[in-house]
Amino acid sequence: MPHAVVSLLQDALGAAVSTADVDLEASREDRSGWRSATPPIAVVHATSVAEVQQTMRIAHATGTPVVPRGAGTGLAGGAIASTGAIVLDLSRMNRVLEVSEADELAVVEPGVLNGDLNDALAARGLWFAPDPASRAISSIGGNIATNAGGLLCAKYGVTREAVLGLAVVLADGRLLRTGRRTVKGVTGYDLTALFTGSEGTLGVIVEATVRLRPITAGEIVTVAAVFPDVETAAAASAAVTAARLRPAVLELIDAVALARVARFLGPAELAGTPLETVTRAETFLLAQSDGAGAADEAAEIARLFAASGGRVTLSTDAATGDRLLGIRRAMHPALAASGQVLIEDVAVPRSRLPEMFRAIEEIGRRHGIEIPTIAHAGDGNLHPNFVYTGDEVPAHVWAAADEMFRTAVALGGTLTGEHGVGVLKRRWLADELGDDSFELQRGIKALFDPTGILNPGVMFEPPLPPAR
Ligand SMILES: Cc1cc2nc3c(=O)[nH]c(=O)nc-3n(C[C@H](O)[C@H](O)[C@H](O)COP(=O)(O)OP(=O)(O)OC[C@H]3O[C@@H](n4cnc5c(N)ncnc54)[C@H](O)[C@@H]3O)c2cc1C
C-alpha cells in the first residue's frame, strides 16, 4: 500500500516527490529533541497551491496521514513524521506575493522565513511584529500554525493578532479562503483565528495575508538589573506591569540559566555589561522601552527595579542594548551545548510569576535536578529547561515537568504559552481544557478532517485501533 501511494504521488507530482533517505531522515525530528521511531514514506516538496491540493486529494483517497512541515524548528514534536505518512514540506513555497504600503499588509506563501519577510519590509519602513527567537530560521506558515510568540509580544501581540486572512487546503484537497484584507471584519465565525495555532491538524496553510506595522520611530532605552534572587526579580517584573508600563521587552534569566549562559559566552562577552560582576545566586531582568516616551518609561522602570532591590543600569546606547539582548538570545545555544534539552513553555498570569518561580525551584529540589529558567516576564511566559543525556527524556524529568504543568494550570495559567501542544503535551490537554471543551475541540477536528489524516497524534492521542 505505501508503494502504491508513493507511485500515485510520483505520477501526479513528479520530481516534487522525494524518497531519498536524507529527506526522510530529516523529517523524523524537529527541534524538540523528539525523533520518530520510523521514517515516513515520502516527502513532497510542494512549490504551488495546486501541488498541495494534489497531495491532499491522494492522501484523502488512500487514507494516508499527512504531516505539514515548515522549517522544522518546532519545539513540540508537531512536524515529526513516521511510518505510513507523507511529509508535506512547504519550505519551497517561499515568495512574498504582495506588499501593500497603503493597507499595511503583506500576502506571503507559507515557507517565507520570518526574518526574510522583515528584511524585505525594512526599506519600506514596515515590519511583521511576531518575533520568535527563531525568527531567522522559522517560517511564517509555521509561526501561524503554532501561533508563535516572542520577546516583543507583550507590547506588539502574538502571531494571531497579525494574521488577517488565510488560504488553506483542506483534508480533501478543497481550497478555503478565510478572513479579509480590512482592518475590521466580523462576518461569520473567525476561521482565521481557528487555523492560527491549529498545528497542522485542520488544514494546510498555503497563503497568508498578514498585518504590518510602521517601524517604531524614536530611541530604544535599555534597563538592566541584577536581583539577589528569582522571586524578587519576578516581583519587580510584575510591578512593571501593575504600574501600567508596557516595555517592548521584559525578559528574566534566573541564576541557574545565567550561570550556564555566562559559562557558554565566556568573560570577554560579558565584559563591560552588568553581568560581569554577577554572583552565582543572582537573577537578571532586562527591559527595553521604545517609541515616543521611551526615556520616561525606562526611567520609571529603573526606579521600580531599584525599589524592588535590583542593581540597575540604564542605557540609551543601541549597541549596549543589542549586546544585552544578545546574551538573552544566546540561551538556546548555551543550553544545547551542555546536552539534550527539553524546552518547556508554561505561562501564568503575570501577578503569579513569583509563585511559579518558587514552585519551579521546589520541583527541581525535590527531583534533584537543575531547571534553568528564562521568562518572557512581560507576558508571564516561562521557559523552564531540562538538560539531560541520552536519546529519551528520562522519566524523572517528565515527572518534574508534569508537576510544573499542573502547578501552572492551578495558578490560572496554561501548559503552553507559545510552542504548542504537538505530541509532547497531548496527554495534559484534557486536564487544562476540561471535558466539555476537549470534546468540542475533538468535534472541530473531526469536522475539518473526518478521516483523521491531518497530523494524526498531534494535539490529540491517536485513535485506538478497533477492538478485535
Ligand atoms: C532556537 C529556537 C528558538 C525558538 N524561539 C521561539 C520563540 O521565541 N517563540 C515561539 O513561539 N517559538 C519559538 N521556537 C519554536 C519554533 O521556532 C516555532 O514554533 C515556529 O513557529 C515553528 O515554525 P516552523 O516553520 O519551524 O514550523 P515547523 O516546526 O515545521 O512546524 C510546526 C507546526 O506547525 C505545523 N505547520 C508548519 N507549517 C504549516 C503550514 N503551512 N500549514 C499547516 N501547518 C503547518 C506543523 O505541522 C507543526 O505542527 C524556537 C525554536 C528554536 C529552535
The ligand as a MOL file (V3000), in Angstrom:
LIG
                    3D

  0  0  0     0  0            999 V3000
M  V30 BEGIN CTAB
M  V30 COUNTS 53 58 0 0 0
M  V30 BEGIN ATOM
M  V30 1 C 16.3160 28.3890 18.8630 0
M  V30 2 C 14.8120 28.3800 18.8520 0
M  V30 3 C 14.1240 29.4420 19.4040 0
M  V30 4 C 12.7140 29.4570 19.3930 0
M  V30 5 N 12.0710 30.5340 19.9250 0
M  V30 6 C 10.7210 30.5950 19.8700 0
M  V30 7 C 10.0280 31.7190 20.4090 0
M  V30 8 O 10.6200 32.6690 20.9130 0
M  V30 9 N 8.6720 31.7330 20.3250 0
M  V30 10 C 7.9830 30.7010 19.7560 0
M  V30 11 O 6.7490 30.7760 19.7040 0
M  V30 12 N 8.6120 29.6220 19.2510 0
M  V30 13 C 9.9600 29.5390 19.2900 0
M  V30 14 N 10.6130 28.4480 18.7720 0
M  V30 15 C 9.8300 27.3200 18.2160 0
M  V30 16 C 9.5710 27.3870 16.6850 0
M  V30 17 O 10.5710 28.1210 16.0290 0
M  V30 18 C 8.1860 27.9670 16.4050 0
M  V30 19 O 7.1920 27.0900 16.9030 0
M  V30 20 C 7.9190 28.2260 14.9230 0
M  V30 21 O 6.7130 28.9480 14.8050 0
M  V30 22 C 7.8460 26.9530 14.0750 0
M  V30 23 O 7.9380 27.3190 12.7080 0
M  V30 24 P 8.4700 26.2470 11.6300 0
M  V30 25 O 8.3840 26.8810 10.3000 0
M  V30 26 O 9.8130 25.7600 12.0090 0
M  V30 27 O 7.3800 25.1120 11.8000 0
M  V30 28 P 7.5550 23.5270 11.9040 0
M  V30 29 O 8.4310 23.1640 13.0450 0
M  V30 30 O 7.9100 22.9730 10.5820 0
M  V30 31 O 6.0540 23.1000 12.2620 0
M  V30 32 C 5.4670 23.4610 13.4840 0
M  V30 33 C 3.9980 23.0530 13.4780 0
M  V30 34 O 3.2970 23.8060 12.5080 0
M  V30 35 C 2.7050 22.9520 11.5140 0
M  V30 36 N 2.8770 23.6390 10.2370 0
M  V30 37 C 4.0170 24.1820 9.7270 0
M  V30 38 N 3.7410 24.7860 8.5490 0
M  V30 39 C 2.4250 24.6280 8.3130 0
M  V30 40 C 1.5390 25.0280 7.2550 0
M  V30 41 N 1.9750 25.7350 6.2150 0
M  V30 42 N 0.2300 24.6790 7.3370 0
M  V30 43 C -0.2480 23.9710 8.4060 0
M  V30 44 N 0.5540 23.5750 9.4310 0
M  V30 45 C 1.8650 23.8990 9.3780 0
M  V30 46 C 3.4350 21.6300 11.6500 0
M  V30 47 O 2.6240 20.5420 11.2480 0
M  V30 48 C 3.7520 21.5960 13.1250 0
M  V30 49 O 2.6340 21.1400 13.8520 0
M  V30 50 C 12.0080 28.3800 18.8000 0
M  V30 51 C 12.7110 27.3120 18.2410 0
M  V30 52 C 14.0940 27.2970 18.2690 0
M  V30 53 C 14.8200 26.1430 17.6460 0
M  V30 END ATOM
M  V30 BEGIN BOND
M  V30 1 1 1 2
M  V30 2 1 2 3
M  V30 3 2 2 52
M  V30 4 2 3 4
M  V30 5 1 4 5
M  V30 6 1 4 50
M  V30 7 2 5 6
M  V30 8 1 6 7
M  V30 9 1 6 13
M  V30 10 2 7 8
M  V30 11 1 7 9
M  V30 12 1 9 10
M  V30 13 2 10 11
M  V30 14 1 10 12
M  V30 15 2 12 13
M  V30 16 1 13 14
M  V30 17 1 14 15
M  V30 18 1 14 50
M  V30 19 1 15 16
M  V30 20 1 16 17
M  V30 21 1 16 18
M  V30 22 1 18 19
M  V30 23 1 18 20
M  V30 24 1 20 21
M  V30 25 1 20 22
M  V30 26 1 22 23
M  V30 27 1 23 24
M  V30 28 2 24 25
M  V30 29 1 24 26
M  V30 30 1 24 27
M  V30 31 1 27 28
M  V30 32 2 28 29
M  V30 33 1 28 30
M  V30 34 1 28 31
M  V30 35 1 31 32
M  V30 36 1 32 33
M  V30 37 1 33 34
M  V30 38 1 33 48
M  V30 39 1 34 35
M  V30 40 1 35 36
M  V30 41 1 35 46
M  V30 42 1 36 37
M  V30 43 1 36 45
M  V30 44 2 37 38
M  V30 45 1 38 39
M  V30 46 1 39 40
M  V30 47 2 39 45
M  V30 48 1 40 41
M  V30 49 2 40 42
M  V30 50 1 42 43
M  V30 51 2 43 44
M  V30 52 1 44 45
M  V30 53 1 46 47
M  V30 54 1 46 48
M  V30 55 1 48 49
M  V30 56 2 50 51
M  V30 57 1 51 52
M  V30 58 1 52 53
M  V30 END BOND
M  V30 END CTAB
M  END
